[in-house]
Amino acid sequence: MKSIRVALAAAAAGASLFALTACSTPVEAGAAAVVGDQRISSRDLNSNVQEFEAALKKASIEPAQLGVPVSQFVLFRMTNQSRYQQLADKHGITVSETEIDAALKQPGQAQSPEMNLLSKGVSPANPRAYLRAELGAAKLIDKFGGSQSQEAAAKWAEEYNAIKPVFSPRYGTFQQDQGFVDPGRFGRPLQPPQQEQQQEQG
């Protein structure tokens, strides 16, 4: 179970770091976020949150282990997925169904493929769109020169950060140095991962 906490805490930390590049421009009514020229509706977010909560329950994982409200965790994944897919589309990157099938079997740094998806905010019951976007992003980095290339990393960062996500304040407030600083109207405060780790060590 501790390995699950580590994976989820790492992903939650990524959500907070990601917020440093987010804009504070108001979003239109009914939108949870706007990513570049694409809109993530509150309805789509709520549907994804319900799927993810059901997957956590099935895996016997408490939502508190995420370190942030589920709505923020899933919204982060959805905005990230949108950025990945927009970049893949821009550069003509395609991903086959066979490649997605292979990715479904990969555990990543987690103990199972299912836990790998959960650690990224993805329900194992409906992962194909996310995997298509993630694989497309990986292919694009390879096209730029590979993950070991500093030039490729710089090019990726430039293009990735050019697609600015704008979040509705209903789902939380951002500060430039801290990321998510409150749970918004649709979340609740959760115990910080640092406190949980201290309790485990105690």
C-alpha positions in Angstrom: 0.0 0.0 0.0 2.9 2.4 0.7 4.0 2.1 -3.0 0.5 3.2 -4.0 0.8 6.3 -1.7 4.1 7.1 -3.2 2.8 7.0 -6.8 -0.3 9.0 -6.0 1.7 11.6 -4.0 4.1 12.0 -6.9 1.3 12.6 -9.3 -0.4 15.0 -7.0 2.9 16.9 -6.7 3.0 17.1 -10.4 -0.4 18.6 -10.4 0.8 21.4 -8.1 3.9 22.1 -10.2 1.8 22.1 -13.4 -0.2 25.0 -11.9 2.8 27.2 -12.1 2.3 27.6 -15.8 -1.5 28.1 -15.6 -3.2 31.4 -16.4 -5.6 33.3 -14.2 -7.8 34.6 -17.0 -11.6 34.0 -16.3 -13.2 31.1 -18.0 -16.6 30.9 -19.6 -19.7 29.7 -17.6 -20.0 25.9 -17.6 -16.3 25.3 -18.2 -14.0 23.7 -15.7 -11.0 24.8 -17.8 -10.0 26.0 -21.2 -6.8 24.6 -22.7 -5.5 26.5 -25.7 -8.6 26.6 -27.9 -10.3 23.6 -26.4 -12.9 23.7 -23.6 -13.3 21.1 -20.8 -16.8 21.3 -19.6 -17.9 20.9 -16.0 -20.1 18.1 -17.1 -17.2 16.2 -18.7 -15.1 16.7 -15.6 -17.9 15.5 -13.3 -18.3 12.4 -15.4 -14.5 11.7 -15.3 -14.4 12.3 -11.5 -17.2 9.8 -11.0 -15.4 7.2 -13.1 -12.2 7.8 -11.2 -13.8 7.6 -7.8 -15.4 4.3 -8.7 -12.0 3.0 -9.8 -10.4 4.1 -6.6 -13.1 2.3 -4.6 -12.6 -0.8 -6.7 -8.9 -0.7 -5.9 -9.6 -0.1 -2.2 -7.8 3.3 -2.3 -9.0 6.2 -0.2 -9.3 9.5 -2.1 -7.3 11.1 0.8 -4.2 9.4 -0.5 -4.2 11.7 -3.5 -3.2 14.7 -1.4 -5.6 17.0 -3.3 -9.3 16.8 -4.0 -10.3 14.3 -6.6 -11.8 17.0 -8.8 -8.4 18.8 -9.0 -6.5 15.6 -9.5 -8.7 14.6 -12.5 -8.9 18.1 -13.9 -5.1 18.2 -14.0 -5.0 15.0 -15.9 -7.7 16.2 -18.4 -5.8 19.4 -19.1 -2.6 17.6 -19.5 -4.2 15.1 -21.8 -5.6 17.9 -23.9 -2.2 19.6 -24.2 -0.6 16.3 -25.3 -3.3 15.6 -27.9 -3.2 19.1 -29.3 0.6 18.9 -29.8 0.4 15.5 -31.4 -2.3 16.7 -33.8 -0.3 19.9 -34.6 2.7 17.8 -35.7 0.7 15.0 -37.5 1.5 12.3 -34.9 -0.8 9.3 -34.9 -1.1 6.4 -32.5 -2.5 3.0 -33.6 -5.0 0.9 -31.6 -2.2 -1.8 -31.4 0.1 0.7 -29.7 -2.7 1.6 -27.2 -3.3 -2.1 -26.6 0.4 -2.6 -25.7 0.4 0.5 -23.4 -2.5 -1.0 -21.5 -0.3 -3.8 -20.4 2.6 -1.6 -19.1 2.8 -1.0 -15.3 5.2 2.0 -15.7 6.7 2.6 -12.3 3.6 1.3 -10.5 2.9 -2.3 -9.3 0.4 -2.9 -12.1 -1.1 -1.4 -15.3 -4.2 -0.5 -13.4 -2.2 1.3 -10.6 -0.2 3.1 -13.3 -3.4 4.6 -14.7 -4.8 5.5 -11.3 -1.6 7.3 -10.4 -2.1 9.5 -13.5 -5.8 10.3 -12.7 -7.1 7.9 -15.3 -9.9 5.3 -14.7 -8.7 1.8 -16.0 -12.3 1.4 -17.3 -11.8 4.2 -19.9 -8.1 4.8 -20.6 -7.7 4.8 -24.3 -8.1 8.5 -25.1 -5.5 9.3 -22.4 -3.1 6.7 -23.6 -3.5 7.9 -27.2 -2.5 11.4 -26.1 0.4 10.3 -23.8 1.8 8.0 -26.5 1.5 10.8 -29.1 3.4 13.1 -26.7 6.2 10.5 -26.4 6.4 10.1 -30.2 6.6 13.9 -30.6 9.5 14.1 -28.1 11.2 11.3 -30.2 10.6 13.3 -33.3 12.2 16.3 -31.7 15.3 14.3 -30.9 14.5 11.9 -28.0 14.1 12.3 -24.2 17.9 12.4 -23.7 18.4 15.4 -25.9 18.5 18.8 -24.2 17.4 20.5 -27.5 14.4 18.1 -27.7 13.5 18.8 -24.1 13.7 22.6 -24.7 11.6 22.3 -27.8 9.0 20.2 -26.0 8.8 22.6 -23.1 8.4 25.6 -25.4 5.5 24.0 -27.3 3.9 22.5 -24.3 3.9 25.7 -22.3 2.6 27.6 -25.3 -0.8 25.9 -24.7 -2.0 27.7 -21.6 -4.6 26.1 -19.4 -7.1 28.4 -17.7 -8.9 26.9 -14.7 -12.3 27.9 -13.3 -11.9 29.2 -9.7 -14.8 26.9 -8.8 -12.4 24.0 -8.8 -9.7 25.7 -6.7 -7.4 28.7 -6.5 -3.8 28.8 -7.8 -0.8 30.7 -6.4 2.3 31.0 -8.6 4.6 29.5 -5.9 2.2 26.8 -4.5 -0.1 25.6 -7.2 -3.5 24.5 -5.8 -4.1 26.3 -2.5 -7.7 25.5 -1.8 -10.1 22.7 -2.8 -12.7 25.0 -4.5 -16.4 24.5 -4.2 -16.3 20.9 -5.5 -13.6 19.4 -3.3 -12.6 19.2 0.3 -9.3 19.8 2.1 -7.3 16.6 2.4 -4.3 15.7 4.6 -1.1 16.8 3.0 1.2 13.9 1.9 3.9 15.2 4.1 1.8 14.7 7.2 0.8 11.2 6.1 4.5 10.3 5.5 5.3 11.6 9.0 2.6 9.4 10.5 4.0 6.4 8.7 7.4 7.1 10.0 6.2 7.7 13.5 
